Amino acid sequence: MAFIWLGAIAAVFFWGSNFHAIAALSDDIGPMTMTWVRFSLAALLIAPYAFYQTRKNLSLSLSQWVRIGVLALFGVVIQNVAMFISLRYTTPINGAIVMANMPLVCILLSVLLLKSSVYKHQLMGVGTSFFGVLLVLTGGKFDLLSVNIGDIGMFIALSGGAVYTVMVGKWTRGIPVFVTVGLTLAIGSVMILVLALTMEQPIQGMRSLTTFDWVLLAYMGLFGTLLAYIFWIKATQVLGSKETSSTTNLIPVFTLLIAIVLGQSVEVEQWCGIVLVISGVYYANHAKNKQQTVLEQ
């Protein structure tokens, strides 16, 4: 079980690092083209094995194919295209704080879609962790936060990711993780390619990619996409969507720590925020008062 938790945290770390990688990409390349390259690289690494396993050991029903297609739409296309576009209008800091609402949104969606119960300790943990996120991102200077069109786009990305997280564990139960990831990435890549061909010029955009852009996209394709999705899907299948999503509050913490490595300074308030985030995540998943149901469908 500890390895499952470590995998979920590793996925969150990779996604936190994606904020810096996306911000560092050249502005001359369309967001859909960059998203397509990232997911195509990941799909190429795993899709052949996934399709082989599907044909050899697994016969998916039409409903399973439809569900995987819906997961690809929300978890690959909507979440990531919106994120790439949004980070052209907002900062990685504001983007991270919006994504830090994932646990709360997942709790609400679990009640609406899965008729799950929500416990007092989970809401208290999420609240504590979110306040820590605010301290991490603002250093206690809450007037630094502002809302723009990029932040609204990040909320769309958050919504897509939340739907994916809540439904993937239930809809892919009984399907091997590698098959789920491979098919999701492959189908999502095709969807993004259609959008890129319709709205951008992907071939011309790829020609303008620099070596540094390719390094960043390769990193995001392997670590920030393939491995992250494998770890995340496995965690949702074993731990459940509400428990797994609580780790997303660590995204801004990792974003901040990476910023430190890149030479930025950290204030005392932000270190206090990191402690609150970690405490909130731990409390939401290990508190003993689980019998105190506060929301129920």
Secondary structure, 3 states (H helix, E strand, C coil): CHHHHHHHHHHHHHHHHHHHHHHHCCCCCCHHHHHHHHHHHHHHHHHHHHHHHHHHHCCCCHHHHHHHHHHHHHHHHHHHHHHHHHCCCCCHHHHHHHHCCHHHHHHHHHHHHHCCEEEHHHHHHHHHHHHHHHHHHHCCCHHHCCCCHHHHHHHHHHHHHHHHHHHHHHHCCCCCHHHHHHHHHHHHHHHHHHHHHHHCCHHHHHHCCCHHHHHHHHHHHHHHHHHHHHHHHHHHHHHCHHHHHHHHHHHHHHHHHHHHHCCCCCCHHHHHHHHHHHHHHHHHHHCCCCCCEEEEC
